[in-house]
Amino acid sequence: VLVPKDAVVLGQSPTVFVAQAAGGNSVVKPVPVKMESAHGLWVAISGDVKAGDLVIVEGNERVRPGQQVRPQTKEIPRPE
């Protein structure tokens, strides 16, 4: 899966945060990932993330697992 580099939070293990539907709400789920190749401002990742998941890009450093969020989708141009 290709995500903006800003989506990956670095720490003991690279992680992305996904907004996951839960009982009519969306909650934050941390997903450990492995960073693969970089493509400009994008990075290929592998892990339990699939195309179509709502990956949190803005504010991802402030969210906590299980926190309720109101995701707003935003199209970010992908590299050619």
ChimeraX commands (.cxc) that place a marker at each C-alpha (Angstrom):
marker #1 position 0.00,0.00,0.00 radius 0.5
marker #1 position 1.28,3.47,-0.86 radius 0.5
marker #1 position 0.70,6.22,1.75 radius 0.5
marker #1 position 1.99,9.77,2.26 radius 0.5
marker #1 position 5.17,9.74,4.35 radius 0.5
marker #1 position 3.42,12.00,6.89 radius 0.5
marker #1 position 1.02,9.14,7.66 radius 0.5
marker #1 position 3.79,7.02,9.20 radius 0.5
marker #1 position 4.59,7.71,12.87 radius 0.5
marker #1 position 8.11,6.61,13.69 radius 0.5
marker #1 position 8.93,5.17,17.09 radius 0.5
marker #1 position 9.95,1.73,18.33 radius 0.5
marker #1 position 8.04,0.42,15.33 radius 0.5
marker #1 position 6.72,2.43,12.36 radius 0.5
marker #1 position 2.95,2.77,12.77 radius 0.5
marker #1 position 0.01,4.20,10.87 radius 0.5
marker #1 position -3.31,5.04,12.47 radius 0.5
marker #1 position -6.49,3.92,10.74 radius 0.5
marker #1 position -10.00,5.31,11.36 radius 0.5
marker #1 position -12.07,2.16,11.73 radius 0.5
marker #1 position -15.90,1.99,11.86 radius 0.5
marker #1 position -17.21,0.80,15.24 radius 0.5
marker #1 position -20.86,0.96,16.23 radius 0.5
marker #1 position -21.75,3.95,14.06 radius 0.5
marker #1 position -18.59,5.83,15.05 radius 0.5
marker #1 position -15.01,5.79,13.84 radius 0.5
marker #1 position -12.25,4.90,16.27 radius 0.5
marker #1 position -8.48,5.01,15.96 radius 0.5
marker #1 position -6.64,1.74,15.46 radius 0.5
marker #1 position -2.82,1.69,15.44 radius 0.5
marker #1 position -1.34,-0.59,12.80 radius 0.5
marker #1 position 2.36,-1.53,12.89 radius 0.5
marker #1 position 3.86,-1.44,9.40 radius 0.5
marker #1 position 7.10,-2.09,7.61 radius 0.5
marker #1 position 8.35,0.74,5.42 radius 0.5
marker #1 position 9.38,-0.38,1.98 radius 0.5
marker #1 position 10.45,1.86,-0.92 radius 0.5
marker #1 position 9.98,5.64,-0.99 radius 0.5
marker #1 position 8.46,7.49,-3.95 radius 0.5
marker #1 position 8.92,11.24,-3.39 radius 0.5
marker #1 position 6.49,12.24,-0.63 radius 0.5
marker #1 position 5.00,8.74,-0.60 radius 0.5
marker #1 position 6.19,5.48,0.93 radius 0.5
marker #1 position 5.18,1.90,0.26 radius 0.5
marker #1 position 4.22,0.06,3.45 radius 0.5
marker #1 position 3.34,-3.51,4.27 radius 0.5
marker #1 position 1.35,-4.79,7.21 radius 0.5
marker #1 position -2.31,-5.09,8.17 radius 0.5
marker #1 position -3.32,-2.11,5.99 radius 0.5
marker #1 position -5.20,-2.50,2.72 radius 0.5
marker #1 position -6.29,-0.22,-0.09 radius 0.5
marker #1 position -9.41,1.67,0.94 radius 0.5
marker #1 position -8.52,1.92,4.66 radius 0.5
marker #1 position -8.88,5.44,6.07 radius 0.5
marker #1 position -5.31,6.18,7.10 radius 0.5
marker #1 position -5.00,9.26,9.32 radius 0.5
marker #1 position -2.52,11.71,7.81 radius 0.5
marker #1 position -3.19,15.03,9.58 radius 0.5
marker #1 position -3.13,15.00,13.39 radius 0.5
marker #1 position -1.89,11.41,13.49 radius 0.5
marker #1 position 0.75,12.26,16.10 radius 0.5
marker #1 position -1.98,13.36,18.56 radius 0.5
marker #1 position -4.49,10.51,18.29 radius 0.5
marker #1 position -4.68,7.61,20.72 radius 0.5
marker #1 position -5.87,4.01,20.21 radius 0.5
marker #1 position -9.63,3.73,20.67 radius 0.5
marker #1 position -10.19,7.50,20.41 radius 0.5
marker #1 position -13.33,8.48,18.48 radius 0.5
marker #1 position -12.66,10.56,15.38 radius 0.5
marker #1 position -14.65,12.11,12.55 radius 0.5
marker #1 position -12.55,11.35,9.50 radius 0.5
marker #1 position -12.67,13.63,6.50 radius 0.5
marker #1 position -11.53,12.11,3.26 radius 0.5
marker #1 position -9.07,14.09,1.23 radius 0.5
marker #1 position -7.69,13.13,-2.14 radius 0.5
marker #1 position -3.91,13.45,-2.24 radius 0.5
marker #1 position -2.37,13.20,-5.73 radius 0.5
marker #1 position -0.34,10.01,-6.03 radius 0.5
marker #1 position 3.03,9.94,-7.76 radius 0.5
marker #1 position 3.13,8.93,-11.40 radius 0.5
marker link #1:1,2 radius 0.2
marker link #1:2,3 radius 0.2
marker link #1:3,4 radius 0.2
marker link #1:4,5 radius 0.2
marker link #1:5,6 radius 0.2
marker link #1:6,7 radius 0.2
marker link #1:7,8 radius 0.2
marker link #1:8,9 radius 0.2
marker link #1:9,10 radius 0.2
marker link #1:10,11 radius 0.2
marker link #1:11,12 radius 0.2
marker link #1:12,13 radius 0.2
marker link #1:13,14 radius 0.2
marker link #1:14,15 radius 0.2
marker link #1:15,16 radius 0.2
marker link #1:16,17 radius 0.2
marker link #1:17,18 radius 0.2
marker link #1:18,19 radius 0.2
marker link #1:19,20 radius 0.2
marker link #1:20,21 radius 0.2
marker link #1:21,22 radius 0.2
marker link #1:22,23 radius 0.2
marker link #1:23,24 radius 0.2
marker link #1:24,25 radius 0.2
marker link #1:25,26 radius 0.2
marker link #1:26,27 radius 0.2
marker link #1:27,28 radius 0.2
marker link #1:28,29 radius 0.2
marker link #1:29,30 radius 0.2
marker link #1:30,31 radius 0.2
marker link #1:31,32 radius 0.2
marker link #1:32,33 radius 0.2
marker link #1:33,34 radius 0.2
marker link #1:34,35 radius 0.2
marker link #1:35,36 radius 0.2
marker link #1:36,37 radius 0.2
marker link #1:37,38 radius 0.2
marker link #1:38,39 radius 0.2
marker link #1:39,40 radius 0.2
marker link #1:40,41 radius 0.2
marker link #1:41,42 radius 0.2
marker link #1:42,43 radius 0.2
marker link #1:43,44 radius 0.2
marker link #1:44,45 radius 0.2
marker link #1:45,46 radius 0.2
marker link #1:46,47 radius 0.2
marker link #1:47,48 radius 0.2
marker link #1:48,49 radius 0.2
marker link #1:49,50 radius 0.2
marker link #1:50,51 radius 0.2
marker link #1:51,52 radius 0.2
marker link #1:52,53 radius 0.2
marker link #1:53,54 radius 0.2
marker link #1:54,55 radius 0.2
marker link #1:55,56 radius 0.2
marker link #1:56,57 radius 0.2
marker link #1:57,58 radius 0.2
marker link #1:58,59 radius 0.2
marker link #1:59,60 radius 0.2
marker link #1:60,61 radius 0.2
marker link #1:61,62 radius 0.2
marker link #1:62,63 radius 0.2
marker link #1:63,64 radius 0.2
marker link #1:64,65 radius 0.2
marker link #1:65,66 radius 0.2
marker link #1:66,67 radius 0.2
marker link #1:67,68 radius 0.2
marker link #1:68,69 radius 0.2
marker link #1:69,70 radius 0.2
marker link #1:70,71 radius 0.2
marker link #1:71,72 radius 0.2
marker link #1:72,73 radius 0.2
marker link #1:73,74 radius 0.2
marker link #1:74,75 radius 0.2
marker link #1:75,76 radius 0.2
marker link #1:76,77 radius 0.2
marker link #1:77,78 radius 0.2
marker link #1:78,79 radius 0.2
marker link #1:79,80 radius 0.2
view
